[in-house]
Amino acid sequence: MTIRAGLVGLGKIARDQHLPAIEKIDGIELVAVASRNAQGEGVNNYPDLGAMLAGEPDLDAVILCQPPQVRYHAARQALLAGKHVFLEKPPGATVSEVEALTALAKRQGVTLYASWHSRYAAAVAQAKAWIAERKVERIDIQWREDVRHWHPGQPWIWEAGGFGVFDPGINALSILTEIVGEPITVLSASLEVPSNKQAPIGATLAMATASGAAIDTVFDWRQTGPQTWDIAVDTDKGSLLLSEGGNTLRLDGEVQMKAPDEEYPTMYRRFVGLVADTAIDADTAPLRLVADAFLCGRHCPTAAFED
């Protein structure tokens, strides 16, 4: 069976990642797009999700790539129509939204997939296996990038529910919660919010594993030039560095793996398998850490930022 899919929100992430990934793998084909300001090539186009559902009765799945603030209502609409749902990250604006969608998907007997793409970076699985045989003593996360490069003309990212710097930062948290085999808690946080924005441009988090290992985290959206996506782990039996978003692995300073980015094709293979089994994969662990950071964080006003 080939999944007939419709995509909602034909923006930058859809064009850069989703469309090439769908084209690359077997088991799924894009037959429709619903978007306010863009049209897909070679597919049926609609102004919104409701029109797409009405016009495509044989649609099997809906891929949601809109901003997180509106994703819940779209996902609920698709699930109630009996469609499998693929959620771009973050899967919702709040933890309770994702929990409600998970419960609805179970009742409807359809797949719900929260697609934490950074967990599918090439070296993450090997890092997880290496850490599992050691005692973690300390973790340092540096996730710094240029918002002007990655989110041009996207004002929603700065609005309430848009996550700000946690939009990329949650990628680091998704890797963290995948490779560390124990619960993680947020101890404190400091959020830098520009005076003309509603969401943070920078954040520092102090976290800890259940066994007491410290996790120091810095997220920053003001880095120009080379981007930094690093997770360093010190253990009782050596050190590990995941860099380039999880695609390069160093053990005790020596490169063990360096591979190209195949995160989205791998995710779509996962989605095809989930649909075949009518299974649900909607982990909220990364989103919970973001929510905790906002709840316990100290909000520090900073200078206005013009994007």
N, C-alpha and C positions, 0 to 999 in steps of 0.2 A: 504494500500500500504506500502511495506517495501522499504526504500530507499537503492539502491545499491550504495555503496560508495567506492571510491578509495582514498588512503592516499598517499601523497607525502612527503618524508623525514622521514624515519624510524629511528629517533634518540632518545635521552633520553626522551624528553617530550612526544613523540608519544608512547614509550613503557611504561613510567611511568603513563601516564594519559589517552591518547586517546584510546589505545587498551582496557584497562580495562573498560572504560566508555561505549564504543560501545558494548562490550560484555554484559554489565549489563542492558541495556535498550532495550525496544521494538521499532520497527519502523525503524530501520536502521541496515544494516549488511555490514561488510567490505568484499569486494570481490576481491580487488586488492591493491597492493602496488607498488609504484615507488620510488626507492631509489638507489643511486650510490653504497653504501657500505654495504647494509644490505638487508635481505629478510624476508618477513612475513611468518608465518606458516599457512598452510591451505588456502592460497589465491594465486591468480595469481600474479607473480612478473615481474616487468619491470624495465629497466635501467633509464627511465625518463618519464616525464608526456606525452610527445608526443607519445611515444610507448604505454603507457597505454590507452590513448584516442583512438588510432588506434585499439588496441587489445580488447577493451571493449566497443563496440558500445552501449550497453544497460546500461552503467553507468549513474546514476542519479546525483551524487554529487561528488565533489572533496574536500578533506580535505588537507589544505596546512600547513605543519609543518616545512618547511625549514627556514633558516635564513631570516630576514626581507629584506635584501638587494636584494634578488632574488624573493621575493614573488609577487611583482606587475606583472611581466611578466608571471609568472605561472598562477596567477589568471585571467589575461586578456585572456590567451590562453584557460583556462577552460570555462570562460564565453562565449567566442566567439564560443566554441563548444556546447553551450546550456546547460552547467552543472550548477547546484547550487554549491555555493562555501562557505566553512567554513574556515575562516582565524584564525589561531592561533595568539595570541597577541605578539607584537604589529601588527596591521593589515597591516602595510606598513612601509617603511623607511621614508616616508614623508606624510604630510596631503594631498597634491595634488594628490598623488597616490591613496589614499583611495577615495577621491572625484571623481576621474576619473573612478575608478572601480564601484562606486555606480551609476554613470550615465550610464555606460555600462550595468550593471545588469538590470537597469530599461528598457533600450532599448531592451535587450534580453528577458525580461519577466521571469527572474530567480531570485532565492534568493541569496543574499550576506549577510554573517553573520560575523561581527567583534566580536570575542569571548572574552570579558573582563571577564575572569574567576573569578577574585576576587569579582566582583559584586554579584556573586552567593554564596559567603560564607554565612554560616548559619544565622549569626546575622545581616547582612547588611540591610535587609528589615525592621527589627524591629528598628534598629538604625535610619533609614530614617524616619519612622513614628514618633518616639520620637522627633527627631529634628524639624520636620515640625510644631510642636505645641509650639516651643520655639524660642527665639531670640539668635542666636549664637554670643558669645562674643569673643571667641578665640579658635583656633585649633592648636594642636601640633602633628606632624607626625614624628615618629622614625621608619625607615625601614632599618634594619641593618642585613646583612647576610654574609655568607662565600662563595665567588665566587668559591673557589676551590672545595667545596662540590656540588654546584648546576650546575656548568658549566665546568666540567672537560674535557679537550681536545677539547675545542670549541673556536678556535682562532678568529672566525668571530665576536664573541661578543665584541672584543676589536678593531675591524676595523671600519672605517667610515660607518655609517649606522647601526652599530651593537648595539648601544644604551649604552653600558657599564652598569654602575650602574642603569641607567634608565630602563633597562630591567625588574628588579624587582620593581624599583621605580614607574614605570607606573601602577603597580598593586594598589599601594596606591592611586595614582591619579585617577584611575578608581573608587575606592570606594568613594573618596572625591567628585568627580563630580556627583556621584549617590546620596549621602546622603544629600548634601547641595543644597537646592532648589533655588539657585541664581547663577549668573555668578561669575567666579573666574578669577582673573588676576595675572600674575607674575610681581612682583615689581622689584626683583633683584635675582641674582643667582651667586653662586661661584662653579666652577667645577674643581675638582682635577684630573688632567690627568697625569698618570705616563709617565716618559720620554721615555719609550719604547713601549707605546701604543698610539692609536688614539682616544680612548673613555675614559670617566671619571671612576674612581674607587670610587669617593665620590662626593657628591653634597649637598649644602645647598641652599634652596629656601625660599625667603620671598614672600608670596602671600597675597591676601586679597579677601574677598567676596565683592560683589557690595555694600553691606551696610556698609562695613568698618571693618569687623572682621579680625583680623590678623591671618595668617596661617604660622606657622614656620615649616619648613620641613628639615629633615636630612636623606639622603640616604648614606649608607656606605657598601662597599663590603669586608671589612677587619675583620668583627666580627667572632670570633671563639666561640665554645661552643654553648650555647642556642642562638637561633636566635630571633630577635626582629622585630615584625610587628605590631606596635601600632598606633592607631589614637585616640587622646584624644580631647574631645570637651567640652568646658565650655559654659554654657548658662545662661540666666537669671533665670532659674528654675532647676538648678542642673547640674551635670557633667556626661559625658558618656565616656567610654573607650572601644574601639574595639581592641581586641588583637588576637594573633594567626592568623593573616591575615584576621580577620573578623569573625572567628568562635566562639569567646567568647565575650560576652557583659556584661559590668558592668555599673550599674547606681548608682551614688553616692557611689561608692566603693563596692557595693553588686553585686555578680554574678547573672545575670538574665537568661543567656543562655550559654551553653557550648556544642557544637555539633561537631561530626566528619566532616571531609572534604568530601563534596559531590558536589564540584563545577563542575567538568567535566561531571558527569552524568546529572546534572541539565541543563548544557549548551546543551548537546545533545538532551535532551527533548525539549528544546527551539528551537533547529535547526529543529527537526522533525516537530514541529508546524509551523515554518516559511515556510518550504518547502510546507507543506500542503496548506498554504495560498498564496504561491508565494510572500512572503513578504521580505522586506529588513530591516536589523538591523545593521547599520554600523556607530555608533556614533564615532566622532573624538575628543570629548572634552579632554580625557586624553592625546592624541597625540599632541593636540594643546599646552597644557601646557608644554610638553617636548620640543616642537619646540621653544616656547617662552623662555624657560630657556636657550637653546643653543644660541638664538639670542641676549638676553640681558645679558647673563652670563659672568662673569669674569673668564677666564681660568687660572688656577693656576698650573704650572708644579710641579710635585712631584716626589719622588724617583721612580726608576724603580721597576716594580713588576713582579716577576716570578711566573707564574701559572703552 
